[in-house]
Amino acid sequence: MAIEFRTKPGIVAYLTAGDPDLNTTRDIALAAIDNGADVIELGVPFSDPLADGPVIQRASERAVARGVRLTDVLALAKELRTARPNCGLVLFSYLNPVVRMGMKAFCAAAAEAGADGVLLTDMIVEEADEYRAEMAANNLAPIFLAAPTSPDARLKAIGEASRGFVYAISRVGITGAQQTIAADAAELVGRLRRFTQLPIAVGFGISTPEHVQAVGQFADAAIIGSALVALIERSAPEEAATAVGRFIGSLRANPASPAAGTL
Amino acid sequence: MATMTIPAHDLKGRFGAYGGRYVPETLMAALEELEAAYAAADADPGFHAELDGLLRNYCGRPTPIYFAKRLSEHLGGAKIYLKREDLLHTGAHKINNALGQGLLAKRMGKQRIIAETGAGQHGVATATVCALLGLECVIYMGEEDMRRQELNVYRMRLLGAEVRGVASGSATLKDAINDAMRDWVTNVRTTYYILGSALGAHPYPTMVRNFHRVISIEARRQFLEEVGRLPDAVVACVGGGSNAIGAFYEFIPDANVRLIGVEAGGRGTALGEHAARFQRVGGGVPGVLQGTYSYVLQNDAGQVSSTHSVSAGLDYASVGPEHAMLHDSGRASYVSATDAAALAATVTLSRTEGILPALESAHAVAEAIRLAPTMGTDQILMVNLSGRGDKDMGILSRELDLQGATAKI
């Protein structure tokens, strides 16, 4: 397993695969890794991303319109694994493309591509028996989401079912950048700690060095999604990798004004 | 009469292999809260007394079964009876469910209601119930559907609801559900989502079906009392499938009653041209969309397909999971009617009976028109007339004018 957070806080970089195109996503991912991302979360574009806000939704629509498929994302994962053998690599998907390929075939293909883990947005622990068995058979980490609305009994089940890390959703809502990191996040991570020894990564709404530093006070890693996807959206394709590399590199720098990331 | 066992669903909301819960974790606490609240309400005679009272005095239940004599004679075959859900307050079966869930929301102390709508019938029913119960109401509707159903948009606004247009994707029902779910994920602590069909994550498919069971409870009793026997076939249109599951449910144990669901055949059999999930070629395959496992129209990479139907209410890429089970088990059969057949059926029913069906219901009428002549005159066919056609005047005048049909009829 290469899911490892070498510095605190660790950085997980989410990218919608195929936006603006697969080659550019590869270059962006390499730049993100080379500038300090510990884990790349490679998003499989889906026609109906109902947990996502407008930024990732648009990226997904663009990639679907280009005809990007789960098999393309697996091929891209393999390329990244070859180029950077030591980075963490997680596939992120809604269920339907995976169900269409077949859970067994998907887990085998994900392992073959060199992925370390898989995160399925709309897979809850109660429905996950077959998924967890196939993941275990392929030595892959199933990463489950925990929400501020999850009661303790669910957090316990999520902690027990997860491998690699647990994805703590910073606030009730959909993905998208926000001004501050909600107090919900610290409270959730505190509750989760009672049920798992795994690293806990916090996502949803993290977009600045101040946010990353704030998350580092109580969690192991910060997940950057919409902020990266928005940066890619407003960059020319040939400049996106450089822009993302610079942005990732800035995230662990000491913020000029710590007060900006209020908790 | 031969009987069959009613198919069981387990505690996770499974219908055979279908159903279940496939949602973002944020919604799980809300679904568990809803499941518990619904179970408590369902076990409470006081809840049922209030619901039954309003269904009777506010909505106009029981709806009649009406013998469509002229239509039957015109077709020369089975006797066609119409279950008149179109006579309900707000003009469609949707009020059964909206009222049930509205009372449940109130019981749960939720003051803010969200809903999605395709043809607008569920939106109007929800807006109506919110006005009745004094609840805040936000309706999500695809912009394409807002254009197709502008009268219903106006009705919802008049009733005090906020209608939010959805421009993403195909700007139809599926996209409205996505945005309603996004709203619910964000405001889950204060908001109740009145899902409009027997779809989505458990407990919705079971709960919505139970609120519509009244259709077949009444129909079964009415046939036995007024006609002296059960129908040979029950026909209903299937978008999400709520009116159909309501019309089918109590007949499931009656093995001699054929159950026939009619999907939107649209313009043709190619993917994207229809909403016939159970069609053999170019139809759906099992997958996960919007919280449930059922048949989904999709490409071979698992991307959900666009759909087409002249009726906004049938224009949906997936179908309620209980229908998927009834399809696989063979207990119900699923056919489709094209846009053209539904439009023709609208004209035929209007001309023979003076009843203007909703375009959704016209799909069921189209199948009855096809099927009745193949049956004996001693046989009985019930069509669930799920809604009335007032809302479709704009589409009807455009489509029928295009065909030159208005001049002909």
Interface residues (C-beta under 8 A of the other chain):
Chain A: F46 S47 D48 P49 L50 A51 G53 Q57 E61 V64 R69 L70 T71 Y94 L95 N96 P97 V98 V99 R100 M101 T121 D122 M123 I124 E126 E127 F144 L145 A146 A147 P148 T149 S150 P151 R154 I158 I169 V172 G173 I174
Chain B: K12 G20 R21 Y22 V23 P24 E25 T26 L27 M28 A29 A30 S168 G169 K174 I177 N178 M181 R182 V185 T186 N187 V188 R189 V285 P286 G287 V288 L289 Q290 G291 Y293 V296 Q298 D300 A301 G302 Q303 V304
